[in-house]
Amino acid sequence: MTLDVLAVVLMLFLLVTAWGVLRLRDLFSAAMLLGMFSLVSAALFTIFDAVDVAFTEASVGAGISTILMLATLGLTTERETSCPAWRPVPLLAVLVTGGLLIYGTLDMPSFGDPQSPVHTYLGARYLEEEPKEIGVPNVVTAVLASYRGYDTLGEATVVFAAAIGVLLLLSDRREERDRSSARALKDHLARDDARHAPAMKNRILRVSARPMIPSILLFGLYVQFHGDYGPGGGFQAGVIMAAGVVLFALVFGLERTRRTFSANLLEAMIALGVLLYGSVGVWSMLAGGNFLDYDVLLHDPKHGQHLGIVLVELGVGITVTAVMIALFLLFAARGLDDAKGDLHLENGAS
């Protein structure tokens, strides 16, 4: 009964937070409230024993998504611009899309229906047969990486395609043509650290971050290679490790991070993760099995399943890590481009 009351309280808190986000015009406050919304949602999922979902919500919603939204605010304004009270075309598009989504759910079983296929045979089948067929302690990882390996490959491909689209939209190749401006910007930043890199001048932040960043990266590796035994996996691990790199960039400077994670390296990592996932499927076919059939990878089917799950989760982790770091660095680089423009204006005025 206590958990039920706590769940109701958290749900009410979510409603209040969502209403606050809708009413706010300060985008920074709205971004922070959205991070709080995700954190409370993760607590709610934990109460419902959906620990893997809670892990994902906490790392993605409350973690890296909040950082990316704050980075986006650095390129725009902190307050929402006023818009006309009546805009029929966007309203019609929202109504049509919402109607189609509702229509698509009409054939789905009712929420909590005990006769739903997932409750009658599918979930029971996974729980009963997974120890015999796969032998991975975390059934969720077995379902996502083995039973539904095609779906997870599709999700990794979607992440890859989205990253390619963002890279095409935001990539800026003008640095090779404007090296003198880059050197001038570097000198300008050195003279005015308090304005452009305040975190780098804060000794408390630097001292505190030094032990935190290796711990975050180590925890990300733990989540990566322990996902078959407990909550976690490649997606959560990728987000956690990317968060560690982003923290390093915020505290110790963007240029040091870009020297370590160059654009070419990140692009190669984005493709490498998906390629690794697909290569496991091709290896399975060459070994005499079906695509993504891990049983044939080793002499023992369970060992083959374990190896296949570790490899495909590693592929997901590599792609997600590279995508998140690349997105942040692209946003931050555009912020530096704005600083270049300010510098040129200052030089022109002088």
C-alpha positions in Angstrom: 0.0 0.0 0.0 2.9 2.4 0.8 4.3 1.9 -2.8 0.9 2.6 -4.3 0.6 5.9 -2.3 4.2 6.8 -3.4 3.3 6.1 -7.0 0.3 8.3 -6.9 2.3 11.1 -5.3 5.0 10.8 -8.0 2.3 10.8 -10.7 0.8 14.0 -9.3 4.2 15.5 -9.2 4.7 14.7 -12.9 1.4 16.4 -13.7 2.4 19.5 -11.8 5.8 19.5 -13.4 4.4 19.1 -16.9 1.9 22.0 -16.3 4.8 24.1 -15.1 6.8 23.4 -18.3 3.8 24.4 -20.4 3.3 27.7 -18.6 6.9 28.7 -18.4 8.4 31.1 -20.9 11.9 30.9 -19.5 13.5 28.1 -21.6 16.3 27.5 -19.1 13.8 26.8 -16.3 11.7 24.7 -18.6 14.8 22.6 -19.6 15.6 22.0 -15.9 12.0 21.1 -15.1 12.1 18.6 -18.0 15.2 17.0 -16.5 13.4 16.8 -13.1 10.4 15.3 -14.9 12.6 12.5 -16.4 14.2 11.8 -13.0 10.8 11.5 -11.3 9.7 9.2 -14.2 12.7 7.0 -13.5 11.7 6.7 -9.9 8.2 5.8 -10.9 9.5 3.1 -13.3 11.7 1.7 -10.4 8.6 1.4 -8.2 6.9 -0.6 -11.1 10.0 -2.9 -11.2 11.0 -1.7 -14.7 14.6 -1.1 -13.6 16.1 -1.2 -17.1 13.5 1.4 -18.3 14.3 3.5 -15.3 18.0 3.3 -16.0 17.4 4.5 -19.6 15.1 7.3 -18.5 17.5 8.6 -15.9 20.6 8.5 -18.1 18.9 9.8 -21.3 16.1 12.0 -20.1 17.6 13.5 -16.9 21.2 13.3 -18.2 22.4 13.8 -21.7 19.1 15.3 -23.0 19.2 18.0 -20.4 22.8 18.8 -21.4 22.0 19.0 -25.1 19.0 21.2 -24.4 21.2 23.6 -22.4 23.8 23.5 -25.2 21.0 24.4 -27.6 19.9 27.3 -25.4 23.5 28.6 -25.7 22.8 29.1 -29.5 19.4 30.7 -29.1 17.7 32.8 -26.5 16.7 31.9 -22.9 13.1 33.1 -23.3 10.4 31.8 -25.7 9.5 34.3 -28.4 5.9 35.4 -28.6 3.8 33.9 -31.4 0.4 34.7 -32.8 -2.5 33.4 -30.7 -4.1 31.6 -33.7 -2.1 29.5 -36.1 -4.5 27.1 -37.9 -2.0 25.1 -40.0 0.1 23.8 -37.1 -3.0 23.1 -35.0 -4.5 21.1 -37.9 -1.2 19.2 -38.4 -1.2 18.3 -34.7 -4.9 17.2 -34.7 -4.4 15.1 -37.8 -1.3 13.4 -36.4 -2.9 12.8 -33.0 -6.0 11.4 -34.7 -3.9 9.0 -36.7 -1.9 7.9 -33.7 -5.1 7.3 -31.7 -6.6 5.4 -34.7 -3.5 3.2 -34.8 -4.0 2.1 -31.1 -7.6 1.0 -31.6 -6.6 -2.6 -32.4 -4.2 -2.8 -29.4 -5.3 -4.6 -26.3 -6.7 -2.4 -23.5 -4.2 -1.2 -20.9 -3.7 -3.9 -18.3 -5.8 -6.4 -20.2 -5.0 -9.9 -18.7 -5.8 -11.5 -22.0 -3.2 -9.5 -23.9 -0.7 -11.7 -25.7 2.2 -10.4 -23.7 0.4 -11.6 -20.5 -1.0 -14.9 -21.8 2.0 -16.5 -23.5 4.7 -14.2 -24.7 6.1 -13.0 -21.3 5.7 -16.5 -19.8 7.5 -18.0 -22.8 10.5 -15.6 -22.4 10.7 -16.3 -18.6 10.5 -20.1 -19.0 12.6 -20.7 -22.0 15.3 -18.0 -21.7 17.4 -19.9 -19.2 17.4 -23.0 -21.5 18.0 -21.2 -24.8 20.2 -18.2 -23.9 21.1 -18.5 -20.2 21.6 -14.7 -19.6 20.5 -13.6 -16.1 19.0 -10.4 -17.3 16.0 -11.4 -19.3 15.5 -7.9 -20.7 18.9 -7.9 -22.3 18.2 -11.4 -23.8 14.9 -10.2 -25.3 16.4 -7.0 -26.7 19.7 -8.4 -28.0 18.7 -11.9 -29.0 15.0 -12.6 -29.3 14.4 -9.1 -30.8 17.8 -8.6 -32.3 16.3 -7.4 -35.6 14.4 -4.7 -33.8 17.5 -3.5 -31.9 19.5 -3.5 -35.1 16.8 -1.3 -36.6 17.0 1.1 -33.6 20.8 1.3 -33.9 20.4 2.0 -37.6 17.9 4.8 -36.8 20.4 6.4 -34.4 23.1 6.1 -37.0 20.8 7.7 -39.7 19.8 10.5 -37.3 23.4 11.2 -36.5 24.2 11.4 -40.2 21.4 13.9 -40.7 22.5 16.1 -37.9 26.1 16.0 -39.1 25.0 17.1 -42.5 22.9 19.9 -41.0 25.4 21.2 -38.5 28.9 20.3 -39.7 31.0 23.2 -40.5 34.1 22.7 -42.7 35.2 26.3 -42.8 38.1 25.8 -40.3 40.6 24.8 -43.0 39.8 28.0 -44.9 39.9 30.2 -41.9 42.9 29.2 -39.8 44.0 32.7 -39.1 40.6 33.5 -37.6 40.9 30.3 -35.4 44.3 31.5 -34.1 42.9 34.9 -33.4 40.0 33.3 -31.5 42.4 31.2 -29.5 44.3 34.3 -28.4 41.0 36.1 -27.6 39.9 33.2 -25.4 43.2 33.2 -23.6 42.8 36.9 -22.8 39.1 36.6 -21.8 38.7 33.2 -20.0 36.3 34.7 -17.5 33.8 35.4 -20.4 34.2 32.4 -22.6 35.4 29.6 -20.3 34.4 30.4 -16.7 34.4 26.7 -15.7 38.1 26.4 -16.6 38.9 29.2 -14.1 37.0 27.6 -11.3 39.5 25.5 -9.3 36.8 23.8 -7.3 35.1 22.5 -10.4 38.4 21.3 -11.8 39.5 19.5 -8.6 36.0 17.9 -8.1 35.8 16.8 -11.7 39.1 15.0 -11.9 38.0 12.0 -9.8 34.4 12.1 -11.1 35.2 11.8 -14.8 37.2 8.5 -14.6 34.6 7.2 -12.2 31.8 8.0 -14.7 33.7 6.4 -17.6 34.5 3.3 -15.5 30.8 3.0 -14.4 29.9 3.3 -18.1 32.2 0.4 -18.9 30.6 -1.6 -16.1 27.1 -1.0 -17.4 28.3 -1.9 -20.9 29.8 -5.3 -20.0 27.4 -6.1 -17.1 24.2 -5.5 -18.9 23.6 -9.3 -19.4 23.8 -9.8 -15.6 22.0 -6.7 -14.3 20.2 -3.5 -15.5 21.9 -1.7 -18.3 23.4 -2.4 -21.7 25.0 -0.7 -24.7 22.5 2.2 -24.9 22.7 3.2 -21.3 26.5 2.7 -21.2 26.9 4.9 -24.3 25.0 7.8 -22.8 26.9 7.5 -19.5 30.3 7.6 -21.1 29.2 10.4 -23.4 28.1 12.3 -20.3 31.6 11.9 -18.8 33.2 13.3 -21.9 30.8 16.2 -22.0 31.6 17.0 -18.3 35.3 17.0 -19.3 34.6 19.4 -22.1 32.6 21.8 -19.8 35.3 21.9 -17.1 38.6 21.6 -19.0 37.7 23.2 -22.3 36.3 22.4 -25.7 39.5 22.5 -27.6 41.2 19.8 -25.4 38.1 17.5 -26.0 38.1 18.1 -29.7 41.8 17.2 -29.9 41.0 13.9 -28.4 37.7 13.2 -30.1 38.2 14.6 -33.6 35.4 14.8 -36.1 36.9 11.9 -38.2 37.2 9.7 -35.1 33.6 10.3 -34.1 32.3 9.7 -37.6 34.3 6.4 -37.8 32.9 5.3 -34.4 29.3 6.1 -35.4 29.7 3.8 -38.4 31.8 1.2 -36.5 29.1 0.4 -34.0 26.4 -0.4 -36.5 29.0 -2.2 -38.7 29.9 -4.4 -35.7 26.3 -5.2 -35.0 25.6 -6.2 -38.6 28.9 -8.1 -38.8 27.8 -10.4 -36.0 24.7 -11.3 -38.1 26.9 -12.0 -41.2 29.2 -14.1 -39.0 26.2 -16.1 -37.9 25.2 -16.8 -41.5 28.8 -17.7 -42.5 28.8 -20.2 -39.6 25.7 -21.9 -40.9 22.9 -20.2 -39.0 20.5 -17.5 -39.6 21.2 -13.8 -39.5 21.8 -12.8 -35.8 21.5 -16.5 -34.7 24.2 -16.5 -32.1 23.9 -20.3 -31.3 26.4 -21.1 -34.1 29.1 -18.7 -33.0 30.7 -21.0 -30.5 30.7 -24.8 -29.8 28.1 -24.3 -27.1 24.8 -22.5 -28.0 24.6 -20.7 -24.7 28.2 -19.5 -25.0 27.5 -18.4 -28.5 24.4 -16.5 -27.4 26.5 -14.8 -24.6 29.2 -13.8 -27.1 26.7 -12.5 -29.6 24.9 -10.4 -27.1 28.1 -8.9 -25.8 29.3 -8.0 -29.3 26.0 -6.4 -30.4 25.6 -4.5 -27.2 29.2 -3.2 -27.7 28.2 -2.0 -31.1 25.2 -0.2 -29.7 27.4 1.4 -27.0 30.0 2.6 -29.5 27.5 4.2 -31.8 25.5 5.9 -29.0 28.7 7.2 -27.3 30.0 8.7 -30.6 26.6 10.2 -31.6 26.1 11.9 -28.2 29.6 13.3 -28.1 29.4 14.5 -31.7 26.1 16.2 -31.1 27.4 18.1 -28.1 30.7 19.1 -29.9 28.7 20.3 -33.0 26.5 22.5 -30.8 29.5 23.8 -28.9 31.4 24.5 -32.1 28.6 26.6 -33.4 28.8 28.5 -30.2 32.5 29.1 -30.9 31.5 30.3 -34.4 29.3 32.9 -32.8 32.3 34.0 -30.7 34.3 34.2 -33.9 31.7 36.5 -35.3 31.8 38.7 -32.2 35.6 38.8 -32.5 35.4 39.9 -36.1 33.0 42.6 -35.2 35.3 43.8 -32.4 38.3 43.8 -34.7 36.3 45.7 -37.3 35.2 48.2 -34.8 38.7 48.8 -33.6 
